[in-house]
Amino acid sequence: MPRKRSPNLTEAELRLMQVIWDKGKATVADVAEALPKKLALAYNTVLTTLRILEDKGYLCHTKADDGR
């Protein structure tokens, strides 16, 4: 059975939010690049975590004019 989602930030989510707070706004690639290399998080892992943060109401995303 999957874990119940908490409205609170996990340690991993907090690390990603710190990058967003420092930059103001960022792409998934920007966040992944700003994380410490020792974490070795894949792009898809960062994307999934950012989507979870959006579901929790911490973030919202916009599409750029070029569609990326």
C-alpha positions as CSV (number, residue, x, y, z in Angstrom):
1,M,0.0,0.0,0.0
2,P,1.4,3.4,-0.9
3,R,2.4,5.9,1.8
4,K,-0.1,8.6,2.7
5,R,1.0,11.9,1.3
6,S,1.8,14.5,4.0
7,P,1.1,18.2,3.5
8,N,4.5,18.9,5.1
9,L,7.7,19.0,3.2
10,T,10.0,16.0,3.3
11,E,13.8,16.5,3.4
12,A,14.1,15.9,-0.4
13,E,11.3,18.3,-1.1
14,L,12.8,20.9,1.1
15,R,16.1,20.6,-0.8
16,L,14.3,21.3,-4.1
17,M,12.3,24.2,-2.6
18,Q,15.5,25.8,-1.3
19,V,16.7,26.0,-4.9
20,I,13.4,27.5,-6.1
21,W,13.4,30.0,-3.2
22,D,17.0,31.0,-4.1
23,K,16.3,31.4,-7.8
24,G,12.8,32.7,-7.7
25,K,11.7,30.5,-10.5
26,A,13.5,27.7,-12.3
27,T,13.1,24.8,-14.8
28,V,13.5,21.2,-13.8
29,A,16.9,21.3,-15.4
30,D,17.9,24.4,-13.4
31,V,16.8,22.7,-10.2
32,A,18.6,19.4,-11.0
33,E,21.8,21.3,-11.9
34,A,21.7,23.3,-8.7
35,L,21.5,20.3,-6.4
36,P,24.7,18.8,-5.0
37,K,26.3,16.3,-7.4
38,K,26.7,13.8,-4.6
39,L,22.9,13.3,-4.6
40,A,23.0,12.2,-8.2
41,L,19.3,12.8,-8.8
42,A,18.0,12.0,-12.2
43,Y,16.0,14.6,-14.2
44,N,12.9,12.4,-13.9
45,T,13.3,12.2,-10.1
46,V,13.4,16.0,-9.8
47,L,10.4,16.3,-12.1
48,T,8.4,13.9,-10.1
49,T,9.2,15.6,-6.9
50,L,8.4,19.0,-8.3
51,R,5.0,17.6,-9.5
52,I,4.4,16.4,-5.9
53,L,5.2,19.8,-4.6
54,E,2.7,21.3,-7.1
55,D,0.0,18.8,-6.0
56,K,0.7,19.9,-2.4
57,G,0.3,23.5,-3.4
58,Y,3.9,24.7,-2.8
59,L,4.5,25.3,-6.5
60,C,2.8,26.1,-9.8
61,H,4.2,25.7,-13.2
62,T,3.9,27.8,-16.4
63,K,4.7,27.0,-19.9
64,A,7.2,29.2,-21.7
65,D,6.2,30.8,-25.1
66,D,8.4,28.3,-26.9
67,G,6.5,25.4,-25.4
68,R,9.2,24.1,-23.1
